[in-house]
Amino acid sequence: MRRTVNYIRVGYSSTSCAMYRLCKGIRQFPLDALIKVLSEKRAADGVTFKGSAQKDRGGIAKLALNQFSRRYIFQRITAFTDAHSGRADPFPALIDRDQKNPFDIEHIWANDFSLHAGIFTDQQEFQQMRDTAPALLLLPADINRSLQDKPYGYKLQKYASQHLYTASLAPSAYVKRKEPRRC
């Protein structure tokens, strides 16, 4: 995921050779040696969630919607939030495009600069911010399409009944919320 949020390819063709060599080199290492070697490799990679200086990447702070990120980054953010809040991990359902009502990416702000002119200096800044990770979430396709460019206040009512990442925008998500049991 560190590589993905920095728009660095992680597909089979770009990682298979490196992963094969890594696995071959660490076979039968004891756990403490394995931890040391993998930690050193990760540090040497220089790619973090904060970015990658040698590749001029901005990390998660600069994560925005594009053809590269559209695939599964927003599904992972949603799943991570639910799973680490004591709920079931929804990732398989979030990425299943064959289900009857798959999840789509939702823009929180309507695509109308005039509604947000006091917040942004110009149309370009608005469009850039509208496509950043904090301004996007996932909704079932039927709900997403029904919202279109409705005002944010109206959308909040629909957001409240969704996954925690989405519902967290609505104040009602925090009313009488039952805390997950901790073992």
C-alpha positions, -999 to 999 in steps of 0.1 A, spaced: 0 0 0 29 24 6 39 20 -31 3 22 -42 -5 55 -25 26 69 -42 14 57 -77 42 31 -80 32 0 -99 26 -31 -78 13 -55 -105 27 -89 -113 50 -78 -141 66 -50 -121 71 -70 -88 74 -107 -97 112 -108 -102 120 -88 -71 97 -108 -50 111 -141 -63 146 -130 -54 135 -118 -20 117 -150 -12 146 -171 -24 171 -150 -3 151 -153 30 141 -190 30 146 -207 63 156 -175 81 147 -176 118 121 -150 128 144 -124 143 167 -125 112 137 -123 89 123 -92 107 157 -75 105 162 -82 68 126 -72 58 128 -40 79 161 -31 63 147 -37 28 116 -16 36 138 13 49 161 11 18 130 12 -5 125 49 6 88 47 -1 65 56 29 30 67 34 44 103 36 59 100 2 90 91 -18 116 119 -22 136 101 -49 104 96 -70 89 130 -61 57 114 -47 34 129 -21 22 98 -3 -12 96 12 -15 134 17 -15 138 -21 -36 107 -28 -63 116 -54 -87 100 -77 -72 89 -111 -71 58 -132 -44 43 -110 -60 49 -76 -96 42 -88 -90 5 -87 -90 -3 -51 -74 23 -29 -107 38 -16 -120 3 -10 -90 -4 12 -94 29 32 -131 20 38 -123 -16 48 -94 -6 71 -117 18 89 -144 -7 95 -121 -36 104 -101 -15 129 -132 -3 145 -143 -37 156 -166 -44 126 -163 -71 100 -138 -65 71 -159 -55 41 -131 -55 15 -143 -85 -5 -177 -70 -9 -163 -35 -17 -142 -48 -47 -168 -72 -61 -179 -56 -94 -201 -86 -102 -226 -82 -74 -260 -67 -81 -253 -33 -66 -215 -28 -66 -198 1 -47 -189 33 -66 -168 62 -56 -188 92 -43 -176 128 -44 -187 145 -12 -189 179 -29 -213 185 -57 -195 194 -90 -205 230 -88 -178 255 -80 -203 283 -72 -216 263 -42 -181 263 -28 -166 295 -41 -160 309 -5 -139 279 4 -116 276 -27 -97 303 -44 -105 292 -80 -121 265 -101 -89 246 -105 -82 243 -67 -118 232 -62 -115 204 -88 -81 192 -74 -95 191 -38 -127 175 -49 -107 145 -62 -85 140 -31 -90 110 -8 -106 130 21 -133 142 -3 -142 108 -16 -159 78 -2 -177 46 -13 -215 41 -17 -236 13 -32 -241 23 -69 -279 29 -65 -274 53 -36 -245 70 -53 -265 76 -85 -295 89 -66 -274 115 -49 -258 130 -80 -251 167 -72 -273 170 -42 -262 194 -15 -239 180 12 -265 184 39 -289 161 20 -262 136 14 -254 133 51 -287 115 57 -277 88 33 -241 86 45 -252 78 81 -263 43 73 -232 33 54 -198 19 63 -181 37 92 -157 57 70 -187 72 52 -211 73 82 -185 92 103 -194 124 84 -229 123 98 -234 134 134 -260 107 139 -232 81 135 -220 91 170 -253 90 188 -258 60 210 -230 42 191 -224 8 207 -186 3 212 -171 -29 199 -162 -55 226 -125 -56 232 -110 -89 243 
